[in-house]
Amino acid sequence: MRMKRLGASGLQVSELCLGCMTYGEPARGGHPWTLPPEESRPLIRAAVEAGITFLDTANVYSDGSSEEILGDYLWTIARRDEIVLATKVHGEMLAEPHMKGLSRRAILHNIDASLRRLKTDHVDLYQIHRWDYDTPIEETMQALHDVVRAGKARYLGASSMFAWQFAKAQAVARANGWTPFISMQNQINLIYREEEREMVPLCRDQGVGLIPWSPIARGRLARPWGAVTERAGSDAYMRVLYDRSEAADRKVVDAVAEVAAETGRSMAQVALAWVRGKAGVAAPIIGVSRMAQLTDALDGLSLDLTAAQVARLEAPYVPHAVAGHS
């Protein structure tokens, strides 16, 4: 497993990031497809043993139980300094609806709550999950800076938002001598490429590392068009993200299937290789609910697409409405 520098920062991360939204109590947080602790642990262990030492979660994943699973298990299989641990703040916890958002009060409360669940005194990357339209960005950036100064986070990151919002946040931080973001976790995959218009060029210009979420479009790019999995049938957010351009998306999925057949690779490997090959990408975030998915992702690290293959994969794309910012 190669290590890659996250943007212009000094932080080194594994070239794949394990997304831990998959791990959580199914009865908590409205994600019936998540895996409880006993099913999560073997996958977490296998990923870490394979060299995936960059793990990403969020306070709201399964209403805190994703962080709890990591906190209860991760430190039994790895030293703290071996792991780059990331979590997020913004969303609403079911028991604490008054602590959502990015106010100073919410941030300072939620970092402590996350650290308790994760059983650590710091996270390596603390990310704002979305933009907060109800809180001045100056208040948010100063509070995040104070989290870093207190030693509770080593670096700051952001997730899906508009490029002007991200640029404003960075400008506010730098104007006041506060800690800026070093990473952007946004949605980049072959059937959703809207981030390439403004956010990706902005991040590349400013030395911000990209850690894309949903690199295989929640599985849509990993199987022939029309195939349905248990998660696809129960994942309401998937329909929000990907059910608005079906005719065009089907052509993209078909192109992935063709390249996969020609190269003797899986569709997921082809889709992931396309994301890994994008300039500025440090580590795509992969969700793993079965050991075969982890093996497939690891085996796919040896795949480098040719320029002609990339052109074929990209040719069917049509503009999409912005999705994933809320």
Beta strands, then each sheet from edge to edge (+ up, - down):
strand 1: 3-5
strand 2: 12-14
strand 3: 17-19
strand 4: 54-56
strand 5: 84-89
strand 6: 123-128
strand 7: 153-159
strand 8: 181-185
strand 9: 209-210
strand 10: 285-287
sheet 1: 1+ 2-
sheet 2: 9+ 8+ 7+ 6+ 5+ 4+ 3+ 10+
end
